[in-house]
């Protein structure tokens, strides 16, 4: 008789544990299956991205777009605009990368949709885009000490016009 009660107790306990685990509610009461990550911060735009990246959008730049993708570990900041080749080179140099802009062979599919949120192709998929990236704390860039990584892609559009893609986290 005691064994049956013990078995029933453990069976009931197992059901409660399963129901609790399957409910997926977190501390905020949200369901774990609602796929909250990643998501876009709809209140953040160019100003917030520029402030985080510590970059200046060149005067006269066109098609300026910015967004923040919210993630569980770190947010991703995106900025894109069209400017002159000279301005793009200056922005790349300001990142303090150990190597200048270099050609990137497109040999992989982009990881998720980021710049697609801004209506742009992912820079990794753009044929002929040049790239530079750097870990700001690793090169002693105190201006960007809150960042783990920042990278720039430069896509040639036409004579002296390029699209700059910046991404940081």
Secondary structure as UniProt FT lines:
FT   HELIX           2..23
FT   TURN            27..28
FT   HELIX           32..34
FT   STRAND          39..40
FT   TURN            42..43
FT   HELIX           46..53
FT   TURN            59..60
FT   STRAND          62..70
FT   STRAND          76..84
FT   HELIX           85..94
FT   TURN            95..96
FT   STRAND          102..103
FT   HELIX           115..118
FT   HELIX           123..125
FT   TURN            127..128
FT   STRAND          130..134
FT   HELIX           136..139
FT   HELIX           142..144
FT   TURN            145..146
FT   STRAND          150..158
FT   TURN            159..160
FT   STRAND          161..168
//
